Every structure is written in structure tokens, then in C-alpha cells.
């Protein structure tokens, strides 16, 4: 094969790899400043690198993603204590965002923190996950990859929903499979109905319960019919975003205290204030009314910034 043909083959291979790029562009950070000197800190650097590779090199779906379509996300593990050798208790923060059409701005898809995340990790142990064998490894070890796989599928599902109504269903159902077959063991929590009201179980339940289908319409309306239209038609975009808030208010009235409402509104206040800052007074008043009801913790902020 001559040089010209070799170069052509390399270009074809490169383009093929680009067209089949993985779904996530994830950044994992492990913070261990609270851990004493009894633990070699390089273990956490190894964990950080292995989890980053796990999220970014695994093909999570059969969908085709271009490199520039990868979903930006970050995971921060803050080690709180060493429960026993190689077993750690931590908080886990998960963030994901998607770009807004014709803007440099990215809007949050997920902004959530787990306060009680326990896992086992031995340096250089394989960080692997098998959808058909969620319980296939020791419980505390399997919990590490199960949690990260759960959020990978949830992030992809949220992103898909934001571009096409209910197109995230297949990914939410993959996350459901993890919940159903989740590892069990001492110190492991977040997978069961009785583990609290704000955990992986309830997040997935809310996203897969057909009674809550309106949530998927809200996600699509807010992002695709709302944020993505701000550049071309700001008035129409604001009207659609307001409609999404109206739907959320009706949803909350019929289904009070669901996790998904808080999950969606988490960290949303400043974005909404920016969107409606220049709206007409009647529209501002409507946003203040609705947002103050579905995002109570930020009610004063809406009133102060939008009046």
C-alpha cells in the first residue's frame, strides 16, 4: 500500500472513530483532604483516573455521537471518612449541562449532591460495569460502578429528553435496571424506597413512572422550545419557558413533594431571572408567582430581582 492510500485509510478510520464517539465528556475529581495520613493519597489519584476513563471510554448507548456532541458532566467525590480499610464514606456531587443553541451559554441538566455515598476501592482494582450482572461483584465494590453507571444513563436520558420528547426513556430504563438489581450491603444506601425521599430510587421512579409523563414534556419545552429559541425569537422562547413553569406548577399541585420537581429546579433560579429580566411586567409577575411556589427556597430572590 502506497503512502497516499495509507493516509486515506487513516483518515477514514479517524472519521469513523469520530462518528462513533462515546457519549460523555466527564471530569472526575476525588477530594481527600479530610483523610488522615494513614491512607496513601495516591490511591485517590488512581481512583480519579480510573473513573474518568470508565465514564469516557465506555459506549453507553447505541446512538451515534459526534465529538462536539458529547455531554459535559462532572463528578466530585469528597471523601469524608475511612469506614474500614479500603471502604470510604463520601459526598458525591453530579453536574451536567447542555449547550444552548447559538449561544456560548450552557444550561444545567443536573445539579445534585448525594450526602451519603459509601464504596469500597482497592487501588488498581478493575473499574467495570455489566448491565446484566449489576450484582456480579462484592456489594461495596459494585456500588461504586453502579452509582456512576446510574448517573451516566440518567445524564444521557435527560440530555435526550431535552432535544426530543421522551427520547430518554431507554436510558432511564437502563438506570431502572440498576436500581432494581442494585448492590446491597452494610453502609450502602440510596437504592431503596425506604432510604429517604431524595435518592437514586426516587429520582428514577419519578423519571419512569408513566403518571409523571408531563415531566418529560416540561424538559423538552424548557430546553428545546425555550432556551434554544432565545436567539431567534426571544418572546416566543420566554412564552414557552413560562408554559413549562405553568406545567410544573400543575404537576406539583397534583403530585406534591416529588423529588423530580426539586431536582429540576435545583440551581435554576439565576437562569430564570436572567431569562425574564427584560420581560414585560405581566410576564414577570407570572414568573414570580409560579417560581416562588415551585422553588420556595428562592422565592425572595425572584421577587427582588424581577419586580
HELIX and SHEET records of a PDB file:
HELIX    1   1 UNK A    3  UNK A   19  1                                  17    
HELIX    2   2 UNK A   42  UNK A   57  1                                  16    
HELIX    3   3 UNK A   67  UNK A   69  5                                   3    
HELIX    4   4 UNK A  139  UNK A  163  1                                  25    
HELIX    5   5 UNK A  169  UNK A  180  1                                  12    
HELIX    6   6 UNK A  193  UNK A  195  5                                   3    
HELIX    7   7 UNK A  200  UNK A  208  1                                   9    
HELIX    8   8 UNK A  210  UNK A  212  5                                   3    
HELIX    9   9 UNK A  214  UNK A  223  1                                  10    
HELIX   10  10 UNK A  227  UNK A  229  5                                   3    
HELIX   11  11 UNK A  234  UNK A  254  1                                  21    
HELIX   12  12 UNK A  259  UNK A  265  1                                   7    
HELIX   13  13 UNK A  269  UNK A  276  1                                   8    
HELIX   14  14 UNK A  281  UNK A  294  1                                  14    
HELIX   15  15 UNK A  296  UNK A  298  5                                   3    
HELIX   16  16 UNK A  299  UNK A  306  1                                   8    
SHEET    1   A 4 UNK A  24  UNK A  31  0                                        
SHEET    2   A 4 UNK A  71  UNK A  84  1                                        
SHEET    3   A 4 UNK A  87  UNK A  99 -1                                        
SHEET    4   A 4 UNK A 106  UNK A 120 -1                                        
END                                                                             
